[in-house]
């Protein structure tokens, strides 16, 4: 674990870090505990405190509902130029999410990410981000997002639990 930490901290001022530890095989998000775990099989590699959508309880159903999705998805994209420091995309909405929203005559929403900017000034509002403040994303501190961005690869499964 020491080698992992040293590898992550070796890049000084750059937001782009390197990681050469065990592969992150899955991510678990426990919404009610406000925790996110990066795992290698059954071993927890890292634990993070998180912020959620401004309406944290329940599964995201529609665009603008302020909820963070629940269910199994995967990491499907990376944004090194994110408005929120760095970000990695979550594959929401899936087919079932789109079908439900459509049956209700509403769009399902999208652009759900794990990103930085918790505890810093929000580039959109100018206010400090505290508590659950996103539009449905999962937010961590910027330095933590740098670790996550280095450790997690596209295709990694993410389980988002109530």
Buried (B, 14 or more C-beta within 10 A) or exposed (E): EEEBEEBBEEEEEEBEBEBEBBEBBBBBBBBEEBBBBBBBEEEEBBEBBBBBBBBBEBBBBBBEBBBBBBBEBBBBEBBEEBEBBBBBBBBBBBEEBBEBBEEEEBEBBBBBBBBBBBBBEBEEEEEEBEEBBBBBBBBBBBEBBBBBBBBBEEEBBBBBEE
